[in-house]
Amino acid sequence: QVQLVESGGGLVQPGGSLRLSCAASGIKFSSYAMRWYRQAPGKQRELVATITSDDTINYVDSVKGRFTISRDNAKNTVYLQMNNLKPEDTAVYYCNANFNFLGLNYWGQGTQVTVSS
């Protein structure tokens, strides 16, 4: 059974920081591309950051220089360090594991991030 469990969300003031974690089980974690998506109320789900199995990293332009994605294959965990948070970063953040060659795609349940004073 595949599980992706996110944690680390919460309420933070503008300019603050949060670190999201996503712990995976039931997959060969090191073989998967891992992604963080977010969905704000009334908006479509947006890809925020990607780290591939060979550690290639990409970010959406709006978070470049503020967010850092990383992975620890020994712990089957992917992280999203979010600094200098802005109100527009408020959303539910979802972890995604993808093994495109085999058509495998899994989602976590999401964690709420609220940036407000």
Beta strands, then each sheet from edge to edge (+ up, - down):
strand 1: 3-7
strand 2: 10-12
strand 3: 18-25
strand 4: 33-39
strand 5: 46-51
strand 6: 57-59
strand 7: 67-72
strand 8: 77-82
strand 9: 91-99
strand 10: 104-107
strand 11: 111-115
sheet 1: 1+ 3- 8+ 7-
sheet 2: 2+ 11+ 9- 4+ 5- 6+
sheet 3: 2+ 11+ 9- 10+
end
